[in-house]
Amino acid sequence: MPIPSLTPGRLTAFFVFAALLAVHPLPAQPSPPPIPSAAAQEEAHPAPIRLWPEGAPGFEARKDEAEQVDWRQEPDIVFPVVFNIHNPSITPFLPAAGRGSGAALIVAPGGGHMFLTTDREGYDAGRWLADHGIAAFVLKYRLAHDKAGGSAYRADVEALADAQRAIRLVRSRAAEWGIDPRRVGILGFSAGGEVAALAGTRPAGGRPDAADPLDRLDARPDFMALIYPGLPKELKVDGRTPPTFMACAYDDRPTMSDGLATLYLALHHAGVNAELHIYNSGGHGFGVRPRDLAVSGWTSRLLEWMRDRGWLGAAKPGA
């Protein structure tokens, strides 16, 4: 590429711009919050329930490897993340007695399949859902690009199997937890949204002759919520795809709003109920953090959609 010649006019413009910068310098970019000196740890949460008590099939030898927690620093926030996950689990957040709607959501946090943002996109979401009558189960799934290195997992195989097992486990204990087994959905953020989309578009029916009683149950979610999701490269939508709620921000990466708009149209053309919200601002990873932005209202929109569909006990699901 040729370098433009510095004509007298260009030189004059350059010196004027330099003089303006000397008087009115460009604002400095704020520094990110410092990483705490204390060791990272997850916020307090209920005891997890292992999806396979004896270890995930084929990886039983790794079931006792300890999970790791580290700090993640972003421009406006520092938060703990979890990785080295080899014994997948769900952590239950149940509504107070008498306040349950009968609906349940498996919650899959994001993290680029490298780690899980279990606080912002997991436990915080779980508490919010439980406070609004929805039983929530935060899923720790195996990571295809685990930050600890040496991952032998794939998002569309092991992580998908973890999500399917979580759905079956929740259905198996529906009576104990006050859940309607026909109202079990999955909610995913970012990479967790990819896991949720895989669970919704690659249904696994129960096998009546399975040795494991959980494998006799259907693993198809009754509905799904995809929040700024990563979308699988091969996403097949048809009339059996569960009703879907979607939300993202316009100022996220451009492929995000384009991808969700395309998915919405595919769902609509397949006759699948869908609702899509593209907010003006919020970027990526807004989770359930309260912020002075309209995007913080996505949780209320999700409740409204679930109520309209009858999943919160007001009507028969699918009405």
N, C-alpha and C positions, 0 to 999 in steps of 0.2 A: 504494500500500500504506500503510495508516494506521500512524502511529508510536505504539507502546504508551505509555500514560501512566506517569509515574514515581511510582508509589504508594510510601508509606513502606516497604513490604516490599521492593519492587524496589530502592529506594535503599539500604537496609541491605545487601542481597545484593551490590549493586555495590561498596560501600565495603569489604565483607569480602573480595571477590575482589581489589580493588585492593591491599588490605593484604597479602594472601597473595602477590601478584605482587612486591610490594616486598621481601618476605623470601625468597621462592623464585621468582625470575624464570624465565620459560620458557627452555629451553636455546637458545642461539644456533645458527643453522644454519651448518654448516661452510662456509668459503669454498672455491670450486673451486680446483684447482691453477692456479698462474699460467701464462700463456702464455709460453713461452721467448722470450728475446730473439733467439736465433739464427733464421735463416730456416728455415721448415719444409721438410723433405725426406723422401722415402720411405726406408724402411729398405732396406738392400742386398738385391738380388734378382737372379736370373738375367736374361739378356737377353730381352726380349719378342720375340714373333713376330707380325708384322702379319698380320691376317686377309686383307687385300687389299693386297699390296705396292704397288700403284699407287693406293691409296686406295679408300674405300668407294664402291660404285656410286652415281652421282648427286652425290657430294660429293668427288670426286677433288681439286678445287681446294683443299680444306682439309686435305689429308693432311700437310702440313708445318707446320701450326700447332702450337706447343709446348704440351704439357700444363702445367697449373699446379698448384702444391701450396701449401696453406695450413694453419694450425692450426685445429682444432676443439676448443672448450672445453665440457666437460660437467661436472656437479657433482662427479664423482670422478676425472676423467681428462682429459688433453689429448692429442690425437693428430693426426697429419697426415692430410689428405684430398686427393684428386686430382680435378681437374675440367678443363674445356676439352678434352674428349676428342673428337677428330675422326678419328683413325686407329686404330680398335679393334684390340686385340691379345690374345694369351694369353701368359702367363709360365709356363714349365714347371717343375715340381718333380717330379723323377723318383726313384723308390726306388734305393737302392744296388744295384749289380750282384748278381744272385742273390737279391734280396729282394722283387722285384715279384710281385704276386698276379695280374697280368693285367688288373686293374680300373683304370678311370680315372674321374675326376670333373672336369668343368668347374666352377670355383668362381666364383660371381658375388657380389661384395661388395655391401653395401647403401649407403645414403646419400640416400634420399628422391628419387632421380633428379636430385639437385642436385650431388652429388659421390660419390666412391667411397672407402669406408673400406678402402683396399687393404692396410694393415698388419694390423689386428685381424681383419678378415673376409676377407682375401685371402692374403697371403704367410704369415702365421702358420698359417692353416688349411692352406695348401699344404705347408708343411714338416711339419706334424703328419701329414697324410695320407701323404706320401712316406715318413716314418719308419715308418709302419704298412703299407707295401707297396702303396699306392695311388698311381698316377701322378696328379698334380694339375696343373691348368692354370688359372691365375687370369685371369679375363676382365675386360678393360677395355672396357665397352660404352658406346655413345653415350647421353648423358643428356638426358631430355626436359625437365628444368628446370635446365639447367646453371647452376651458381653464377656462371659468367663472363657469363651473360646471352646473349640473342639465339639461343637454341637453336631449331633447325629440326627437331628429332627427336621421335619418339614412342616410348613404351615398347613398344607393341604392333606397331610397324613396324620402326624402325631397331634398337632394342635387341634385339628378338626376332630380327631378321636376323643380328645379331652373334652371338647365342647359337647359332643354327642353323649359321652358318658355322664357329664354333669346334668344334662337334660333328663336322662334316664334315672339318675340318682334322685333328683328332685321329684320326679313323678312317682318313684317307688316309695317316697316318704311323704306323699302329699297329705294323707290323712293326719299324720303326726304334726305337720307344719301348717295345717289349715289352708291347704291349697287345692284348687280345682285342677286336676291333672290335664284338663283340656284348655287351661289358660296359663301355660308355661311358655314364656317368650325368651328371647336373648337380645341383650343390648351390648353393642361393641363400640369402643372408641378407637379411631386410627387403625393400627394393626389389629387390635381386638375387633374392629369393625369388619376386617377381612375374615377373621375367624367366624364371626357371627354370620356374615354373608355366605360363607362356605356351608355352615350348618343349615342355613335356610334353603340353599339351592342344591344341596347334595343330600337329600333325605335318606335316612337309614331306618327302615322299618324293623320292628322286633322280629326275632326268630323264635317261634314257639318251642323248638326243640333245643334251644341253647342251654348249655350246662350252667352258665351263670344266669341267675334269675333276672338281673338287670338287662341283659342282652335280649330278653324276651319283650322288652318295652320299646315303644316307638321313640326314636331320637329326633324326630322332626319338631322344630319349635312351632308353636301356634301363631306367633307373630315375631317380628324382629324390628329393632331400632338401630339404625346405623348412623353414628355421629362422627362427622369428618372421617369416614372410613377409608382404609386402603381397600381397593376392590380387586378381587382375583382376576388374573389375566383371562381365565375362561370362566365366565359367569353365565350360566344357562338359566333363563327365566321362562317359566311356563305357567299354566293355570294352577299348578300345585304349589307354586311358590307362596310362602306365607305373606299375609298383609305386612306392609313395611312402612315404617316412619323413618324419615331422613332429615338431617340438619347439618349445615356447614356454614362457613363464612365466605363471603365474596373475596375477601383479601387473603384467603388461604392460597395455596398454590393453584394456578389456573385449572389444572386438570381435575381438581376436586369438584368444583361446581359443575364443570362440563360433564364429568363422570356421573355425578348424581342426577343431573338433568337427563342424561341418556338412559340411566337406569330407571328413572321415573317413567319415561315414555315407554320403555320395554315392559314394565309392570302394567302400565295402563293398557297397552295394546294386548297384553295377555289376560286382561280382565282381573288383575290382582289389585285390591285396594291399596293405595299408596298415598302418602302425604309428604311433601318436600318443603323445607324452609331453607332459603339461602339468605342469610343475614348480611347486612352491609359490612360490618366490622366484627372482628373477633379473632382473626388469624387461625392458627392451628393449635389445638390443645386447650381449648377454653374450658372443657370439662363442666363441673358444676360450681366453679368459683363464682361468687357474687361479684359482678363488675358493673360499672355504670355504662353498660352497653345493652342494646336490645337483645343480643344473642343470649344473655343470661336467662331470658324467658323461655328458652327451648324446652326446659323441663316442664313448664306449665302447658306448653303446646302438646308435649307427649302425653301428659295426663288427660288433656281434653280429647286427644285422639283415641286413647284407650277407653275413655268413658263413652265416647260416641260409638265405638265399636262393641261396647257391652262387656269389656273385659274387667271392669271394676265392680261388677256385681249388679249393675243397674238393669241389665238386659241379657238375653241369651247371646253368647259369643257369636259374632258373624251376622247379627241382626242389622 
